[in-house]
Amino acid sequence: MRLVICAGPATTGKTAVLRNIIRRLLESGNRPAFLKIDVQYAEEDEQIAKEFNIPTKKTYSGELCPDHCGVMVLGDAMLWAKKENCQVLLVETAGLCLRCAPYVDGGLGMVVLEATSGMNLPLKVGPMLSLADIAVVTKIDRVSQAEREVFRARIQDVAPKVRIHEVNALQGIGIDPLVERVLATPPAPERMFLRGTPPVGTCTICVGKKEVGWQAHFGVVRPLDQQTFYRGE
Amino acid sequence: MNIQKMTIFGGRSKSGLPEPVQRLDLNMGDVVSIVGSTGAGKTTLINDIELFADANTPTGRRLLINGEKPPAEYRDNPACNPIALITQHTTFLSDLPVGEFLTIHANIRSKDKSQIEDLVTRTLAFANQLTGEPVQPLIRMTELSGGQTRALLIADATIICNTPIVLLDEVENAGINRNRAIELLRQYRKIFIFVTHDPRIALLSDYRIVVKDGSISDVFHTDEIERKCGERVSVLDDALTNLRNQLRRGERLSQAELESITCA
């Protein structure tokens, strides 16, 4: 099972990019499963299931941060995708506090940023960008060539090893190289570890237990199929 | 990036027929228009160019650069992409002063740091020949008018980006001096491709690509008669612009204006 984790701020076009990737994966005979991790509301799973007829699921992180939730449920999700006879698991997750990143070693880490969010954005998103394998820049037709180039240079300043791909997800421009990257990713290892070092904190992940799967944790744990509705304050 | 020529090999129309024009060569220095009614496939053609289509888009078109398959890095590495794109949606988002903004961009583009100041000065001078209201280096990008923004987008793509191919998708609507623009662009050896509904731009181009039913149906080189038509169109168009400006300024029209539109 190949694992792709797609992160990025809200409204950057993560789902639009993944939709294009799913279409091309299906065309090339690869069946993906789709998991959406969000805090309290998401409907992308239903839209994608309807559009492509592939297995989809969502999980609400609720009182956990989405990256913490990801660590908890990814182990289960890999088993689920395998049971559904898929070759790729695509995980879409919201990036929120910008102190850690959801990517795991052995999986493809993809951050989606929009060119319209200002030239300094790459300097502000931290490990979500610097720990990614590829940075996908969307909405490139909306900004001047100058800002597009400055945006790109700022990404390279922050994350020199991250490969940049510029796309127009609405027109499907620039998607093929992403699909090639997905297909070139080796199957994810059985035991998976979070790629980055999380910030200081008191939960098991925050204190550095990085192994994926709720079985490896104590305190607040969460299997994939346990849904709680989070109301916040 | 020494690009001399771009070749488009035809694919299929929307109704599945072979594209009438099966081969088109665009050479460095060409100023080209793409014309056709709404929905005819102008933007699709632009997309094929932007994608370096290789029979992998819905049209089945293929693109060669200098007679060969374009290197993968054109597609994979945005820094190597030889195409600059300006669409009707393209705008500046930065609120930096113009001079500072252009300096940041020039610093990223230019290896020779002693050239930066000169690049910025030339870009501003270029933009200011296209627009009536001069762009000052201290004005903030977000305060630029529609015409100033278009003018600066074109100047920046031509001088600082300096990519060999520039695509301009319906940029005519915001008041820039189009005759002057094309005259200036001709001084730079690039391929300029305008998607346009503007007869003035179409007739000032070396040739125009006619798109119908998702295909290139014809390529017309602007001949002597059409060039003369173009001159008349410019006179007509200027007369209209003058009228518009007079009305805007709160002036009344007189016999002179009546004659200017009658004989035009």
Chai-1 contact restraints between the chains, C-beta under 6 A:
chainA,res_idxA,chainB,res_idxB,connection_type,confidence,min_distance_angstrom,max_distance_angstrom,comment,restraint_id
A,D141,B,T87,contact,1.0,0.0,6.0,A-B,restraint_1
A,D141,B,H89,contact,1.0,0.0,6.0,A-B,restraint_2
A,R142,B,H89,contact,1.0,0.0,6.0,A-B,restraint_3
A,V143,B,L93,contact,1.0,0.0,6.0,A-B,restraint_4
A,S144,B,T90,contact,1.0,0.0,6.0,A-B,restraint_5
A,S144,B,F92,contact,1.0,0.0,6.0,A-B,restraint_6
A,S144,B,L153,contact,1.0,0.0,6.0,A-B,restraint_7
A,Q145,B,A84,contact,1.0,0.0,6.0,A-B,restraint_8
A,Q145,B,A157,contact,1.0,0.0,6.0,A-B,restraint_9
A,Q145,B,C161,contact,1.0,0.0,6.0,A-B,restraint_10
A,A146,B,H105,contact,1.0,0.0,6.0,A-B,restraint_11
A,A146,B,D156,contact,1.0,0.0,6.0,A-B,restraint_12
A,E149,B,I108,contact,1.0,0.0,6.0,A-B,restraint_13
A,V150,B,I104,contact,1.0,0.0,6.0,A-B,restraint_14
A,V150,B,H105,contact,1.0,0.0,6.0,A-B,restraint_15
A,V150,B,I108,contact,1.0,0.0,6.0,A-B,restraint_16
A,R152,B,P78,contact,1.0,0.0,6.0,A-B,restraint_17
A,A153,B,I108,contact,1.0,0.0,6.0,A-B,restraint_18
A,I164,B,P78,contact,1.0,0.0,6.0,A-B,restraint_19
A,E166,B,P78,contact,1.0,0.0,6.0,A-B,restraint_20
A,Q171,B,N47,contact,1.0,0.0,6.0,A-B,restraint_21
A,I173,B,E50,contact,1.0,0.0,6.0,A-B,restraint_22
A,I173,B,L51,contact,1.0,0.0,6.0,A-B,restraint_23
A,P177,B,D76,contact,1.0,0.0,6.0,A-B,restraint_24
